[in-house]
């Protein structure tokens, strides 16, 4: 009966999501009509009613359902925080909107009369309207469904019976946490453990670990939560998983198998082996794809817009001092990969070879090397560095994929080799960038330790919105020259 209810609920969610996507499409098309992109509303209705359009919309709804399934919106996540659900909704709708844009671009050349996805309609305002409406409607209907389910669970309906293996502090805490949240709909049957209950601890001990099979056969058990120390009870845990798998019972295990403080855990199947992956970088594949697309589009546009400035800077460099216009240097990129960074030359030719003899003048603490009045800098080069215009050629590094617009600054080999703490090396876990929190928050005026911590704050709190905020904050920082050297 539980599986039947689950299937009914799943089909209901799929139908509601399809309705939300269809309503969002109509909302976007209605705005197109209101905006004057169709001559008359009657013509609009007649154009929309064609059989090819209906088939195309139906196919789009089916693909959207697959996208929602891929983003985990049709899996049972009773224990997950509500914000995780909303993050998944935004991710699914964003991918669906991107797909809609691709469909519109692909059919734009044909200009089929009466086609739904004509480029005249499917422009940025339409996509923005569709995305906003879809996020709002899907989130609203999911919130409504959750409210109804929580009400039913508080009244003793739609419950899941859970058996906890391990009556230690963690097991008792898990039971108390479930029982303090009746809206989750869990009923704790009791505990299994070979050790006796602690004196004075309210614990419903139902037997030893070996009694699990008997209890699964004789009573209603929907889930088994294993709260044993994995290292000590590895063989017992393996047997518990095998028994539950054989009888089709859900098993929950603590994810902190290795006491990882920062790493997130993800499970995936490789051939016949189930692999656990621990990673510290935030974000999803669609979000990283959007970040990369933004890097390519914005950097290419910036190169085109600033091309005349590049020519003027090149002429000024050649007039100011002999030597090449561009300077290249090996830097450490993502996961320790080395690449050549490009900058406009701001120093005399052969400046790098003279750096060892100037180490005693280094004004920066930590692994960095900075001299405010570097004797190697040319007259025009000092102005370039103060305005950060010397870094314009790094847009080429962004286009080639060695760098991003936003990310921790890539360190020279000398600085990377002098990092004194391993925690500082976590900054190499992401693609380096033109700007980051350090540049938007003071640039070289910051101490080296603060610079490193700001880089890690960026990695731990990364989002597309954070990238946008950093880019907007960097403009006034560069314009005023705060902290530049």
C-alpha positions in Angstrom: 0.0 0.0 0.0 2.9 2.3 0.8 4.4 1.8 -2.7 1.0 2.4 -4.3 0.6 5.7 -2.4 4.1 6.7 -3.4 3.5 6.0 -7.0 0.2 7.9 -6.9 2.0 10.9 -5.3 4.8 10.7 -7.9 2.4 10.7 -10.8 0.6 13.7 -9.2 3.8 15.6 -8.9 4.7 14.9 -12.5 1.3 16.1 -13.7 1.5 19.3 -11.5 5.0 20.1 -12.9 3.8 19.6 -16.5 0.9 21.9 -15.8 3.3 24.5 -14.2 5.5 24.4 -17.3 2.6 24.7 -19.7 1.1 27.6 -17.7 4.6 29.3 -17.8 4.8 28.8 -21.5 1.3 30.4 -22.0 2.4 33.2 -19.6 5.4 34.0 -21.8 3.4 33.8 -25.0 0.7 36.1 -23.5 3.3 38.7 -22.7 4.5 38.4 -26.3 0.9 39.2 -27.4 0.6 42.0 -24.9 3.9 43.4 -26.1 2.6 43.7 -29.6 4.6 40.9 -31.2 1.4 39.6 -32.7 -1.1 41.7 -34.6 -4.2 40.4 -33.0 -5.1 38.0 -30.1 -7.5 36.0 -32.4 -4.6 35.4 -34.9 -2.4 34.4 -32.0 -5.0 31.8 -30.8 -5.5 30.4 -34.3 -1.7 30.1 -34.8 -1.2 28.3 -31.5 -3.9 25.7 -32.1 -2.1 23.8 -34.9 -1.3 20.1 -34.5 2.5 20.5 -35.0 2.6 23.1 -32.2 0.7 20.7 -29.9 3.1 17.9 -30.7 6.1 20.1 -30.1 4.8 21.3 -26.8 4.0 17.7 -25.7 7.6 16.7 -26.6 9.0 19.7 -24.7 6.9 18.7 -21.6 8.2 15.2 -21.7 11.8 16.3 -21.9 11.2 18.8 -19.1 9.9 15.9 -17.0 13.2 14.0 -17.6 15.2 17.1 -16.6 13.2 17.4 -13.4 13.8 13.7 -12.7 17.6 14.2 -13.4 17.7 17.1 -10.9 16.2 14.8 -8.2 12.8 16.3 -7.9 11.0 13.0 -8.0 13.0 11.3 -5.2 11.8 11.0 -1.6 13.7 13.5 0.5 11.8 13.7 3.8 15.0 14.5 5.8 16.3 17.1 3.4 16.1 20.8 4.2 13.4 22.8 2.3 16.0 25.1 0.8 17.6 22.1 -1.0 14.3 21.4 -2.7 14.1 25.0 -3.9 17.7 24.9 -5.2 16.8 21.8 -7.2 13.8 23.5 -8.6 15.8 26.5 -9.7 18.4 24.2 -11.3 15.8 22.2 -13.2 13.9 25.2 -14.4 17.2 26.9 -15.5 18.2 23.8 -17.6 14.7 23.7 -19.1 14.8 27.4 -20.0 18.2 26.9 -21.6 16.8 24.0 -23.6 13.9 26.3 -24.7 16.4 28.9 -25.8 18.3 26.3 -27.8 15.1 25.1 -29.5 14.2 28.7 -30.4 17.6 29.3 -31.8 17.5 26.1 -33.9 14.1 26.9 -35.4 14.6 30.6 -35.9 16.0 30.2 -39.4 13.0 28.2 -40.7 10.4 30.9 -39.7 7.6 28.4 -40.0 4.2 30.3 -40.1 2.4 29.9 -36.8 5.2 28.0 -35.1 5.3 28.3 -31.3 9.1 28.8 -31.1 9.6 31.6 -33.6 12.6 33.7 -32.7 10.3 36.8 -32.8 8.6 35.5 -29.7 11.3 33.4 -28.0 13.6 36.3 -27.0 15.2 37.2 -23.7 12.0 38.8 -22.3 10.1 35.6 -23.1 12.7 33.4 -21.5 12.9 35.6 -18.4 9.1 35.5 -18.1 9.0 31.7 -18.6 11.8 31.2 -16.0 10.2 33.4 -13.4 6.8 31.9 -13.8 8.0 28.3 -13.8 10.2 28.8 -10.7 7.3 30.5 -8.9 4.6 28.0 -9.9 6.6 24.8 -9.4 7.9 26.1 -6.0 4.4 27.2 -5.0 2.8 23.8 -5.9 5.6 21.9 -4.2 5.1 24.0 -1.1 1.4 23.3 -1.2 2.0 19.6 -1.5 4.4 19.6 1.3 2.0 21.5 3.6 -0.8 19.0 2.8 1.6 16.0 3.5 2.9 17.5 6.7 -0.7 18.0 7.9 -1.5 14.4 7.2 1.6 13.2 9.0 0.8 15.2 12.1 -2.5 13.4 12.2 -0.9 10.0 12.0 -1.2 9.4 8.2 1.5 8.7 5.6 3.9 7.5 8.3 7.2 5.6 7.8 8.3 3.1 10.4 12.0 3.3 11.1 14.2 0.8 13.1 17.4 2.2 14.5 20.4 -0.1 14.8 22.7 1.2 17.5 21.4 2.6 20.9 24.5 4.8 21.5 24.4 8.6 21.8 24.1 9.0 18.0 21.3 6.6 17.7 19.3 8.2 20.6 19.9 11.6 19.1 18.6 10.5 15.7 15.5 9.1 17.3 14.8 12.2 19.4 15.4 14.4 16.3 12.8 12.4 14.3 10.3 12.4 17.1 10.6 16.1 17.6 9.6 16.7 14.0 6.2 15.1 13.6 5.7 16.8 10.2 8.4 14.4 8.8 6.1 11.5 9.4 8.5 9.0 11.1 7.6 6.6 13.8 10.6 5.1 15.7 9.8 1.5 16.4 12.8 1.0 18.6 16.5 0.0 18.7 18.7 -3.0 17.9 22.0 -3.4 19.6 24.1 -6.2 21.1 25.2 -3.8 24.0 22.7 -3.1 26.8 21.1 0.3 27.0 22.9 2.9 29.1 21.6 3.3 32.6 18.8 5.9 32.8 18.6 6.3 29.0 15.1 6.0 27.6 15.7 3.3 25.0 13.2 0.8 23.5 15.7 -2.0 22.9 14.0 -4.7 20.7 16.8 -7.1 20.5 20.3 -7.7 19.2 21.7 -6.9 15.7 21.1 -10.5 14.7 17.3 -10.0 15.3 17.1 -7.6 12.3 15.9 -10.3 9.8 13.2 -11.5 12.2 11.8 -8.0 12.8 11.8 -7.2 9.1 9.8 -10.4 8.5 7.3 -9.9 11.3 6.6 -6.2 11.5 6.0 -3.2 9.3 9.5 -1.6 8.8 10.0 1.0 6.1 13.5 2.1 6.9 16.5 0.9 8.9 18.8 3.6 10.2 22.3 2.3 11.0 23.9 4.4 13.7 26.8 2.1 14.6 30.5 3.1 14.4 31.2 2.0 10.9 34.9 1.2 11.5 34.2 -1.0 14.5 31.1 -2.7 13.1 32.0 -2.9 9.4 31.1 -6.6 9.0 27.8 -6.1 10.9 26.9 -3.0 8.8 27.7 -4.9 5.6 25.3 -7.7 6.7 22.6 -5.2 7.7 22.8 -3.6 4.2 22.6 -7.1 2.6 19.5 -8.1 4.6 17.7 -4.9 3.9 18.6 -5.0 0.2 17.3 -8.5 -0.1 14.0 -7.5 1.4 13.7 -4.1 -0.3 13.9 -2.0 2.8 15.5 1.5 2.7 18.8 1.8 4.6 20.1 5.1 6.0 23.8 5.4 6.9 25.6 8.4 8.4 27.5 10.3 5.6 30.4 11.4 7.9 32.3 8.1 7.5 35.6 9.9 7.5 34.7 12.9 9.7 35.2 15.2 6.7 34.4 18.8 7.7 34.1 20.5 4.3 33.8 17.7 1.7 30.4 16.8 0.3 29.6 13.1 -0.4 28.2 11.9 -3.7 27.5 8.3 -4.7 27.8 7.0 -8.2 28.0 3.6 -10.0 31.2 2.7 -12.0 30.8 -0.6 -13.8 30.0 -3.0 -10.9 31.4 -0.8 -8.2 29.5 1.8 -6.1 31.9 4.7 -5.6 31.7 7.4 -2.9 33.1 10.7 -4.0 34.1 13.4 -1.5 34.5 16.9 -2.9 34.8 20.4 -1.4 33.9 22.6 -4.4 30.3 23.9 -4.3 28.1 24.0 -7.3 26.5 21.7 -9.9 27.3 20.8 -13.5 24.6 23.1 -15.0 25.9 26.0 -12.8 29.5 25.4 -13.9 28.3 25.3 -17.5 26.6 28.6 -17.2 29.7 30.1 -15.5 31.9 28.9 -18.4 29.4 30.2 -21.1 29.4 33.6 -19.3 33.2 33.5 -19.2 33.4 33.0 -23.0 30.7 35.5 -23.9 31.8 38.3 -21.6 35.5 37.9 -22.2 35.0 37.8 -26.0 32.8 40.9 -25.8 35.4 42.6 -23.6 38.2 41.9 -26.1 36.2 43.3 -29.0 35.2 46.4 -27.0 38.7 47.1 -25.7 40.6 46.3 -28.9 41.4 49.9 -29.7 42.7 50.4 -26.1 45.0 47.4 -26.6 46.5 49.0 -29.6 47.1 52.3 -27.8 48.7 50.5 -24.8 50.9 48.5 -27.2 52.2 51.7 -28.8 52.8 53.4 -25.5 54.8 50.4 -24.1 57.0 50.4 -27.2 57.6 54.1 -27.0 58.3 54.0 -23.2 60.9 51.2 -23.1 62.6 48.6 -25.4 61.2 45.1 -25.4 58.1 43.1 -26.2 54.6 44.4 -25.6 53.3 41.3 -23.9 54.8 39.5 -20.8 54.2 35.8 -20.2 54.8 33.9 -17.0 54.1 30.4 -15.7 51.4 30.3 -13.1 49.7 27.5 -11.1 46.1 26.9 -12.1 43.4 24.4 -11.2 44.6 21.3 -9.3 48.2 22.4 -9.8 48.2 22.6 -13.6 50.7 25.1 -15.0 49.8 27.5 -17.7 51.2 30.7 -19.3 49.5 33.9 -18.2 49.6 36.9 -20.5 49.9 40.5 -19.3 51.0 43.8 -20.8 54.7 44.3 -20.0 55.1 46.8 -17.1 58.8 46.2 -16.3 62.1 46.4 -18.0 63.2 43.4 -20.1 64.7 40.6 -17.9 62.9 41.8 -14.8 62.2 38.2 -13.6 65.9 37.3 -13.6 66.6 40.2 -11.2 63.9 39.1 -8.6 66.3 37.1 -6.4 68.5 40.1 -5.7 65.4 42.1 -4.7 64.0 39.6 -2.2 65.3 41.6 0.8 63.0 44.5 -0.3 59.8 42.3 -0.3 57.1 44.2 1.5 54.5 41.3 1.5 54.1 38.8 4.3 53.7 35.2 3.5 54.4 33.6 0.1 53.7 36.7 -2.0 56.3 39.1 -3.5 55.4 42.8 -3.7 57.4 46.0 -3.8 55.3 49.1 -3.9 58.0 51.1 -5.7 59.6 48.3 -7.7 62.8 49.6 -9.4 62.2 47.3 -12.3 58.8 48.9 -13.3 58.8 51.3 -16.2 57.2 54.7 -16.1 54.2 53.7 -18.2 54.2 50.3 -16.5 53.5 51.9 -13.1 50.4 53.5 -14.5 49.2 50.3 -16.1 49.6 48.4 -12.8 47.8 51.1 -10.9 44.8 50.9 -13.2 45.0 47.1 -13.6 45.0 47.6 -17.4 48.1 45.4 -17.6 45.8 42.4 -17.0 43.6 42.9 -20.0 45.4 40.2 -22.0 44.3 37.7 -19.4 41.0 37.8 -21.2 42.7 35.5 -23.7 43.5 33.1 -20.8 39.8 33.1 -19.9 38.8 32.3 -23.5 41.2 29.4 -23.7 39.9 28.0 -20.4 43.0 28.4 -18.2 41.2 31.1 -16.2 37.8 32.4 -15.3 36.5 35.9 -14.9 36.0 35.3 -11.2 38.2 33.0 -9.1 41.3 33.0 -6.9 44.2 34.8 -8.6 46.7 32.4 -10.1 50.0 32.4 -8.2 53.5 32.4 -9.8 55.5 29.3 -9.3 57.7 31.0 -6.7 54.7 32.0 -4.5 53.0 28.6 -4.9 56.1 26.7 -3.7 56.3 29.0 -0.6 52.8 28.3 0.7 53.5 27.3 4.3 50.1 25.7 5.1 48.3 22.9 3.2 44.9 24.5 3.8 46.1 27.4 1.6 46.5 25.0 -1.3 42.7 24.4 -1.4 42.5 27.6 -3.5 43.9 25.5 -6.4 40.7 23.3 -6.3 38.9 25.8 -8.7 39.8 27.6 -11.9 41.8 30.8 -11.1 40.3 34.1 -12.1 40.8 37.7 -13.1 39.2 38.9 -9.9 37.9 37.5 -6.6 36.9 38.7 -3.1 40.5 39.9 -2.4 40.4 42.3 -5.3 36.9 43.6 -4.6 37.8 44.0 -0.9 41.1 45.8 -0.9 43.5 44.1 -3.3 47.1 44.2 -2.3 46.3 46.3 0.8 45.2 43.0 2.4 47.5 40.8 4.4 48.5 37.5 2.8 46.6 35.4 5.4 43.5 37.5 4.8 43.9 37.1 1.1 44.1 33.3 1.4 41.1 33.1 3.7 39.0 35.3 1.3 39.8 32.9 -1.5 38.6 30.0 0.6 35.5 31.9 1.6 34.8 32.3 -2.1 35.2 28.6 -2.8 33.0 27.6 0.2 30.2 30.0 -0.7 30.4 30.0 -4.5 27.3 30.7 -6.6 26.6 32.5 -9.9 25.1 35.4 -7.9 28.3 35.7 -5.9 30.3 35.9 -9.1 28.0 38.7 -10.4 28.4 40.6 -7.1 32.2 40.3 -7.2 32.3 41.6 -10.8 30.1 44.6 -9.9 32.3 45.4 -6.8 35.5 45.0 -8.8 34.7 47.9 -11.2 34.8 50.7 -8.5 37.8 49.0 -6.8 39.8 49.1 -10.0 38.5 52.5 -11.0 39.6 54.1 -7.7 42.9 52.1 -7.6 42.3 51.1 -3.9 45.1 48.8 -2.8 46.8 48.7 -6.2 50.6 48.4 -6.4 
